[in-house]
Amino acid sequence: MKTVEIFEGPRAKTYDESIRLWCPDYDAIQGLLPSLLGYHLGINNDKNVLVVGSGTGAEIVNLLQFSDTWKITGVDPSPEMIVQAETKLRSSDNYELVTGLVTDLPLEQKWDAALSILVFHFLPDDGSKLHLLKNIAQRLKKGAPLLLVDIFGEGQSFEYNLSLLHAFLLSKRFEPEMVEGGIGHIRKSLFPISQERLTELLKEAGFGEPHMFTQSLIFGGWVATQLS
Ligand SMILES: C[S@@+](CC[C@H](N)C(=O)[O-])C[C@H]1O[C@@H](n2cnc3c(N)ncnc32)[C@H](O)[C@@H]1O
C-alpha cells in the first residue's frame, strides 16, 4: 500500500503556480466548494469541516472567507505545504493545521463535512484508496457530505481528455518538453479510476451514491454522504 504522496522542495515551492497550469479550471472548481458545502451545512451554523490533503491552503482560505462560523481542520503530511498554508492563514482564526495523516486524527472527534481535493489520484487502487476513504468516513457524522475532486477516468475516454489537456497546454505556448514530461507523469505515475470504481469504493467505505457536480477534462468532482 502507498498511503502518502509527499510534496517537498521545488514541487512544494511552485505548487500554487503549477496546479493552475495543469488543472486549468482549478480556481473555478475551488470557487464552487464553499457554496456547495453551504448548501449542505448552512452558512451561519457552527460546523466542523475536515480538509484532507489541505496542501498550501486554497480550500481553507475560501471556506474561511465564506463562513465566519465554520471551524476548519486541515491535515496534510507535507511540512512544506503546511508552512505555505500557515503563511496565507496567519490573519485568520477558526482553523487548525495538522501535519500528518487522517489516521493521526482522533476517532472520537466527528466532523460535519470533509473535503479531499486532488489527493486520491496519488494512491493506487490496491487498498490504499479504500483505506483513506474508510478513515475519513470513520471521522464524519452520519449524513456528513464528502466533497472529492480528482483526476479520473479510464480507457479511451481518459486518453481523449488527456489529449485535450495536452493540446490546451501546447496552445498556451508552454515548452513542449515540459508538457510532454507532465502528461507522461500523469499517464505513468498517477492512479485515476473510473466513476464506477469510485462509486464502489465510496460505498464500501460507508458513503452513499456519489453525485458528480463538475467535470473539466481529466478532473471530476463528486459529493457523497456518510451513511452510518
Ligand atoms: C495536489 S496537492 C492538493 C492540495 C490542495 N488540496 C489543493 O487542491 O490545492 C495534494 C496534497 O495531498 C497531500 N497528501 C498526499 N498524500 C496524502 C494522504 N495520504 N493524506 C492526506 N494528504 C495527502 C500532499 O502532501 C499534498 O499537499
PDBQT file of the ligand as one rigid body, heavy atoms in Angstrom, charges set to zero:
ROOT
HETATM    1  C1  LIG A 301      -2.114  18.071  -5.322  1.00  0.00    +0.000 C 
HETATM    2  S1  LIG A 301      -1.980  18.560  -3.655  1.00  0.00    +0.000 S 
HETATM    3  C2  LIG A 301      -3.600  19.208  -3.341  1.00  0.00    +0.000 C 
HETATM    4  C3  LIG A 301      -3.597  20.287  -2.293  1.00  0.00    +0.000 C 
HETATM    5  C4  LIG A 301      -4.925  21.023  -2.135  1.00  0.00    +0.000 C 
HETATM    6  N1  LIG A 301      -5.965  20.122  -1.728  1.00  0.00    +0.000 N 
HETATM    7  C5  LIG A 301      -5.299  21.736  -3.408  1.00  0.00    +0.000 C 
HETATM    8  O1  LIG A 301      -6.327  21.390  -4.005  1.00  0.00    +0.000 OA
HETATM    9  O2  LIG A 301      -4.568  22.634  -3.803  1.00  0.00    +0.000 OA
HETATM   10  C6  LIG A 301      -2.032  17.034  -2.795  1.00  0.00    +0.000 C 
HETATM   11  C7  LIG A 301      -1.782  17.178  -1.315  1.00  0.00    +0.000 C 
HETATM   12  O3  LIG A 301      -2.140  15.948  -0.687  1.00  0.00    +0.000 OA
HETATM   13  C8  LIG A 301      -1.193  15.677   0.320  1.00  0.00    +0.000 C 
HETATM   14  N2  LIG A 301      -1.262  14.228   0.591  1.00  0.00    +0.000 N 
HETATM   15  C9  LIG A 301      -0.575  13.238  -0.005  1.00  0.00    +0.000 A 
HETATM   16  N3  LIG A 301      -0.932  12.054   0.498  1.00  0.00    +0.000 NA
HETATM   17  C10 LIG A 301      -1.860  12.296   1.448  1.00  0.00    +0.000 A 
HETATM   18  C11 LIG A 301      -2.607  11.482   2.339  1.00  0.00    +0.000 A 
HETATM   19  N4  LIG A 301      -2.473  10.169   2.358  1.00  0.00    +0.000 N 
HETATM   20  N5  LIG A 301      -3.472  12.083   3.179  1.00  0.00    +0.000 NA
HETATM   21  C12 LIG A 301      -3.628  13.416   3.159  1.00  0.00    +0.000 A 
HETATM   22  N6  LIG A 301      -2.957  14.247   2.342  1.00  0.00    +0.000 NA
HETATM   23  C13 LIG A 301      -2.088  13.689   1.493  1.00  0.00    +0.000 A 
HETATM   24  C14 LIG A 301       0.123  16.179  -0.243  1.00  0.00    +0.000 C 
HETATM   25  O4  LIG A 301       1.068  16.423   0.762  1.00  0.00    +0.000 OA
HETATM   26  C15 LIG A 301      -0.324  17.451  -0.950  1.00  0.00    +0.000 C 
HETATM   27  O5  LIG A 301      -0.230  18.576  -0.134  1.00  0.00    +0.000 OA
ENDROOT
TORSDOF 0
